Amino acid sequence: MAEVVLFHHALGLTAGIVAFADELRSAGHTVHTPDLFEGRTFGTIEAGMGHAEEIGFPGEVIERGTRAVEDLPAGVVYAGFSLGVLPAQKLAQTRPGARGALLFYSCVPVEAFGSWPDGVPVQVHGMDADPIFAGEGDLDAARELTSQAKDAELFLYPGDQHYFADSTLPSYDPAATALLLQRVLDFLRDR
């Protein structure tokens, strides 16, 4: 079974993120859910991003993610939802021993953290008409990443919601989430 570090989105460590982590745990995986916002949660992306900027976005957000894994073994899978993709992708690209990366709703250009390391598989998941993922360059970065990495998959789901796998939000899409979860569990089975 895999050991996973799952970083939350801009709303904070919500019940929906914990529920997703619990789905992975119920399949036998060890899942860590660092709280980059130290207990604070937000009702909108704008409010959460405002807080991220107050604490230092992107630098301090990434550093908090880096500090959160200092005592963990190197051989983990890094996963992140939207804002959480920043520390997840950085760690997957720069921390030796990464077993994989799961990037949900976001992707950073590979060169932001160097190059994609050989032997680190990655999945990127997002909705094809999400104005943030598809409209702000993340989809382009995901296509670039999946063309460069040897073991990389990009999964696009029909729809325009950003946080579609958070079961506590109105944007939740049960069918897309079920497929995403199946693909994630298949990925983790080999790690």
Buried (B, 14 or more C-beta within 10 A) or exposed (E): EBBBBBBBBBBBBBEBBBEBBEBBBEBEBEBBBBBBBEEBBBEEBEBBBEBBEEBEBBEBBBBBBBEBBEEBEEEBBBBBBBBBBBBBBBBBBEBEEBBBBBBBBBBBBBEEBEEBBEEBBBBBBBBEBBEBBBEEBBBEBBBBBBEEBEBBBBBBBEBBBBBBBBBBBEBBBEEBBEBBBEBBBEBBEEB
